[in-house]
Amino acid sequence: MRIGDVLHAKSSHDVITIEPGATVRDLIALLAQHNVGALIVSTDGATLAGIVSERDVVRRLHDDAGVLDATVESIMTAVVETCDETSLVDDLMKTMTERRIRHVPVVVDGRISGIISIGDVVKHRIDQLEFERDQLDSYVHQT
């Protein structure tokens, strides 16, 4: 199965971005508003400058309560693991597990086309297992 299949099955295809110069306070508001765990950092809404997650905020907040007024750029991850729509889901699952990352941007021809979360991958895998179970059940009980 390919990442493109997972992307197309998502209920929302919106990719929420934030500019590097926005404040961490703005970031928290967007995360809450869209009920997501990470945002793509982009200067133009189409190209990838970085990624920033709830974890980034919490880890910095522990060390510096003033981080809320800092820029997103100061806490974001600039070197980002990405995939494309032709990447295999199994390969991405392995990468996410090994690197302990929960969100991976999907980039096609240098432009952001989506974001895959660990939740998306788990949901896809559960759907796949349920389908296989139903097929086996149907096979065993056919008359």
Buried (B, 14 or more C-beta within 10 A) or exposed (E): EBBBEBBEEBEEEEBBBBBBEBBBEBBBEBBEEEEBBBBBBBEEEEEBBBBBBBBBBEEBBEEEEEBBEBBBBEBBBEEBBBBBBEBEBEEBBEBBEEEEBBBBBBBBEEEBBBBBBBEBBEBBBEEEEEEEEEEEEEEEEEE
